[in-house]
Amino acid sequence: MLAVGLAAGLVHPATAADSDVGLGSAAGSSIAVTVGDTPIFQSEVEAAVRRVAQGRVLDPERQARLTAETVDQLVDERLLRREVEARQITVDEDEVTEIITRMRGQLADRRMTIETFLAQSGRDETSLRNQIRLELALNKLLLPQLTSASLEAAFTKHRRDLDGTLVRASHIVLRPDPGRGAEALADLERRAARLRTDILQGTVSFAEAALRHSAGPSRRQGGDVGFFPRHGVMDEEFARQSFALAKGEISKPFATPFGVHLVRVTDLKPGDARPDTLRPQLEKLVVQDAIREIVTRGRQTTPITYAPGVPHFATADPGSPPGPRTIVIEPGP
């Protein structure tokens, strides 16, 4: 367990709790977002963005995406607080003080004061206490969900990701013309979809299609890239897509920084790790799923209003595939 417990780190440290310390209520601070009847002030958003940017100068597109991500995290944090309040979960302030005392000792071992640590992250002790208070409340809310049944279900659902399974895959990668921008990517996705249809209909084999069309060096081996684990070797999206496939199945087209891919899983080597050796990872997965459920339900039932000019993400359609989210900036009056 981490110092704060199960929920430690699930509340983003760059965005958590500043509204509770009076930052957002400073004179002249406008409201950026309203979650139910709770405001998120523009000053909160700007302070959190500064903490994440750490002095970097970003181009307008990256600045808008960072702001949208920050707004997203602040909205999630408000929704979690609403859930905690609705469940009437309280936290003893002595618990918060105990954790901060422990942190002081850990930092002292590294020859650092907590004041220096907080200054480097652009925060103060009050906002830290608020973050710890929320995480402790979430621990109380989520601990009852860590049952043997929920851990076993998480293991079953994520077994390939956790037990050391290796997947062997072949792929076809189509690389865009850098000069054509987003239009080139859409064209490649359509081309990859046609190739997939041809392969599934038996017009061409996967190996032949790889040799003719793939831009990767593996085309000479029919696209074969060998065995690899879920994490740490392949691009995350490539590994995620591959591990979601059954043996012999061909993925739908998907994009990574290297291009647009089709993947076929050709072999599996099952891992042998058991649930009792993976309890910390399984607890984290159960808690993440529970947090995601709270936030998703909150977004469906709580009115969320964005002020004009505030970058935020468009609401995704249920079941839409993972990928870059669309940023929306409502025009002013």
C-alpha positions in Angstrom: 0.0 0.0 0.0 1.1 3.6 -0.6 1.3 6.1 2.2 -2.2 7.4 1.6 -3.7 4.0 0.7 -5.5 2.5 -2.3 -6.6 5.8 -3.9 -3.2 7.4 -3.7 -2.3 8.9 -7.0 -5.8 8.5 -8.5 -6.5 12.2 -7.8 -4.2 14.0 -10.1 -1.7 16.0 -8.0 -1.5 18.8 -10.5 -5.2 19.6 -10.2 -6.5 18.4 -6.9 -8.3 20.5 -4.3 -7.1 24.1 -5.1 -10.8 25.3 -5.0 -10.9 24.4 -1.3 -8.1 26.8 -0.4 -9.6 30.0 -1.6 -7.5 30.2 -4.8 -10.5 30.1 -7.1 -12.5 32.6 -5.0 -9.8 35.3 -5.4 -11.1 38.7 -6.6 -11.5 38.9 -10.3 -11.4 35.1 -11.0 -14.0 34.1 -13.5 -15.8 30.7 -13.5 -14.3 28.4 -16.2 -16.6 25.3 -15.6 -19.6 24.6 -13.4 -20.0 21.0 -12.2 -23.6 20.8 -10.9 -23.6 23.8 -8.6 -19.9 23.7 -7.9 -17.6 26.2 -9.8 -14.1 25.6 -11.2 -12.5 29.0 -11.4 -10.2 30.1 -14.2 -7.4 30.8 -11.7 -7.5 27.1 -10.7 -7.2 26.0 -14.3 -4.3 28.4 -15.0 -2.4 27.4 -11.8 -2.8 23.7 -12.6 -1.7 24.2 -16.2 1.4 26.1 -15.0 2.3 23.2 -12.6 2.1 20.7 -15.4 3.9 22.9 -18.0 6.8 23.5 -15.5 7.9 26.7 -17.4 7.8 25.1 -20.9 6.5 27.4 -23.7 4.0 25.4 -25.7 2.6 26.0 -29.1 -1.1 27.0 -29.2 -2.3 23.4 -30.1 -0.4 21.8 -27.3 -1.4 24.5 -24.9 -5.1 23.9 -25.8 -4.7 20.1 -25.3 -2.9 20.6 -22.0 -5.7 22.9 -20.8 -8.4 20.5 -21.9 -6.7 17.6 -20.1 -6.4 19.8 -16.9 -10.1 20.8 -17.1 -11.0 17.1 -17.6 -9.1 16.2 -14.4 -10.6 19.0 -12.4 -14.1 18.0 -13.5 -13.3 14.4 -12.4 -12.0 15.6 -9.1 -15.2 17.5 -8.4 -17.4 14.5 -9.4 -15.4 12.3 -6.9 -15.9 14.9 -4.2 -19.6 15.0 -4.9 -19.8 11.2 -4.6 -17.9 11.3 -1.2 -20.2 14.0 0.1 -23.3 12.1 -1.1 -22.1 9.0 0.7 -21.5 11.2 3.8 -17.9 9.9 4.2 -15.8 11.9 6.6 -12.1 11.9 7.4 -10.4 12.4 10.7 -8.0 15.4 10.5 -5.6 13.5 12.7 -5.2 10.9 9.9 -4.3 13.7 7.5 -1.8 15.2 10.0 -0.3 11.7 10.5 0.3 11.3 6.8 1.9 14.7 6.4 4.2 14.0 9.4 5.2 10.7 7.7 5.9 12.6 4.5 8.1 15.1 6.4 10.1 12.3 7.7 10.5 10.6 4.3 11.5 13.9 2.8 14.0 14.6 5.6 15.7 11.3 4.8 16.2 12.8 1.3 17.5 16.1 2.8 14.4 18.0 1.7 11.8 19.9 3.6 8.1 19.6 2.8 8.0 23.3 2.2 10.7 22.9 -0.5 8.9 19.9 -2.0 5.6 21.9 -2.2 7.3 25.0 -3.6 8.8 22.9 -6.4 5.4 21.6 -7.3 3.7 25.0 -7.1 1.5 24.1 -4.2 1.0 24.7 -0.5 0.3 22.5 2.5 -3.4 23.4 2.5 -3.9 22.0 -1.0 -1.9 19.0 -0.1 -4.1 18.3 3.0 -7.2 18.6 0.7 -5.7 16.1 -1.7 -4.9 13.7 1.1 -8.3 14.2 2.6 -10.0 13.2 -0.6 -7.8 10.2 -1.2 -8.5 8.9 2.4 -12.3 9.4 1.8 -12.0 7.4 -1.5 -10.1 4.7 0.4 -13.1 4.3 2.8 -15.5 4.3 -0.2 -13.6 1.7 -2.2 -12.1 -0.6 0.3 -15.3 -2.7 0.6 -15.1 -3.4 -3.1 -11.8 -5.3 -2.8 -13.4 -8.7 -2.3 -12.1 -12.1 -3.4 -14.7 -12.2 -6.1 -13.8 -8.7 -7.5 -10.0 -9.5 -7.5 -10.7 -12.9 -9.3 -12.9 -11.1 -11.8 -10.1 -8.5 -12.5 -7.6 -11.3 -12.9 -9.9 -13.1 -15.4 -10.5 -9.9 -17.3 -6.9 -8.8 -17.5 -5.1 -12.1 -17.3 -3.0 -11.7 -20.4 -1.9 -8.3 -19.3 -0.7 -9.5 -15.9 0.4 -13.2 -15.9 3.4 -13.0 -18.2 1.7 -14.1 -21.4 3.6 -13.5 -24.6 1.9 -12.8 -27.9 3.4 -13.4 -31.3 2.1 -11.2 -34.0 2.5 -10.1 -37.6 1.7 -6.6 -38.8 1.2 -4.4 -41.8 2.2 -0.8 -41.3 1.2 2.0 -43.7 3.1 5.2 -43.2 1.6 8.6 -44.2 3.1 11.2 -46.4 4.3 13.9 -43.8 3.2 16.7 -46.1 -0.5 15.7 -46.2 -1.3 16.0 -42.5 -4.5 14.5 -41.0 -6.0 13.8 -44.4 -3.2 11.3 -45.1 -4.0 9.4 -41.9 -7.7 9.1 -42.9 -6.6 7.8 -46.4 -4.3 5.2 -44.8 -7.1 4.0 -42.5 -9.4 3.5 -45.5 -6.6 1.7 -47.4 -5.9 -0.5 -44.4 -9.6 -1.4 -44.1 -9.7 -2.4 -47.7 -6.6 -4.6 -47.2 -8.2 -6.2 -44.2 -11.3 -7.0 -46.2 -9.2 -8.6 -49.0 -7.3 -10.7 -46.4 -10.5 -11.9 -44.7 -12.1 -12.8 -48.0 -9.0 -14.8 -49.1 -8.1 -12.6 -52.0 -4.6 -12.2 -50.6 -2.8 -13.8 -47.6 -1.7 -11.6 -44.7 2.0 -12.5 -45.5 1.5 -11.5 -49.2 -0.2 -8.2 -48.2 2.6 -7.4 -45.8 5.3 -8.0 -48.5 3.4 -5.8 -51.0 2.2 -3.0 -48.8 3.9 -2.8 -45.4 6.5 -0.1 -44.9 8.2 -2.0 -42.0 11.2 -4.2 -42.3 9.2 -7.2 -41.1 7.4 -7.3 -44.5 10.2 -9.7 -45.6 9.0 -12.2 -42.9 5.4 -11.8 -43.7 5.1 -9.1 -41.1 6.2 -11.3 -38.2 7.6 -9.3 -35.3 8.0 -12.3 -32.9 6.9 -12.7 -29.4 6.5 -9.8 -27.0 5.0 -9.1 -23.5 2.1 -6.8 -22.8 4.3 -4.0 -21.5 7.7 -2.5 -22.0 8.7 -3.7 -25.5 6.2 -2.5 -28.1 4.4 0.8 -28.5 1.6 0.8 -25.9 -1.3 1.1 -28.4 0.3 -1.7 -30.6 0.6 -4.0 -27.6 -2.9 -3.1 -26.3 -4.5 -4.0 -29.7 -2.4 -7.2 -30.1 -3.3 -8.5 -26.6 -7.0 -7.9 -27.2 -7.0 -10.4 -30.2 -7.6 -14.1 -30.2 -5.1 -16.3 -32.0 -5.7 -15.9 -35.8 -7.8 -12.8 -35.4 -6.9 -9.7 -37.4 -7.3 -6.2 -35.8 -9.2 -3.3 -37.4 -6.9 -0.5 -38.6 -5.4 1.5 -35.7 -2.9 4.3 -35.6 0.4 4.7 -33.6 3.2 7.2 -34.0 4.7 4.9 -36.6 1.7 4.7 -38.9 -1.6 2.8 -39.4 -1.4 -0.9 -38.6 -3.2 -4.2 -39.2 -2.1 -6.9 -36.7 -2.7 -10.6 -36.7 -1.9 -12.7 -33.6 -0.2 -15.9 -34.8 0.7 -17.6 -31.5 0.4 -17.3 -27.7 2.6 -18.4 -24.8 0.4 -18.3 -21.7 1.9 -16.9 -18.5 1.8 -18.8 -15.2 1.4 -16.0 -12.6 -1.5 -16.6 -10.2 -3.9 -14.1 -8.5 -2.3 -14.5 -5.1 1.0 -13.2 -6.4 -0.6 -10.2 -8.2 -2.8 -8.7 -5.4 -1.4 -5.2 -5.6 -1.9 -5.0 -9.3 -5.4 -6.5 -9.1 -6.4 -4.1 -6.3 -5.2 -1.1 -8.4 -7.3 -2.4 -11.4 -10.4 -2.8 -9.2 -10.0 0.7 -7.7 -9.4 2.2 -11.2 -12.5 0.6 -12.5 -14.5 1.8 -9.5 -13.2 5.4 -9.9 -14.0 5.3 -13.6 -17.5 4.1 -12.9 -18.1 6.9 -10.4 -16.8 9.5 -12.9 -18.7 8.1 -15.8 -22.0 8.0 -13.8 -21.3 11.5 -12.5 -20.8 12.9 -16.0 -24.0 11.3 -17.2 -26.1 12.7 -14.3 -24.4 16.0 -13.4 -24.8 19.1 -15.6 -21.4 20.3 -16.6 -21.2 23.8 -18.2 -18.0 25.2 -19.9 -17.5 29.0 -20.2 -16.8 30.4 -23.6 -13.1 30.2 -24.5 -12.3 27.3 -22.1 -10.8 24.3 -24.0 -12.4 21.0 -23.2 -13.0 17.6 -24.8 -16.1 16.8 -26.7 -18.2 14.1 -25.2 -17.2 10.7 -26.6 -19.8 8.4 -28.0 -20.3 5.2 -25.9 -18.1 2.4 -27.3 -16.0 4.7 -29.5 -12.5 3.5 -30.0 -9.6 5.0 -28.0 -7.7 7.8 -29.8 -7.1 11.5 -29.7 -10.1 13.3 -28.4 -11.6 16.3 -30.1 -11.0 19.7 -28.3 -13.9 22.1 -28.2 -13.6 25.8 -27.5 -17.0 27.5 -27.4 -17.0 31.0 -28.9 -17.7 34.0 -26.8 -20.9 36.1 -27.0 
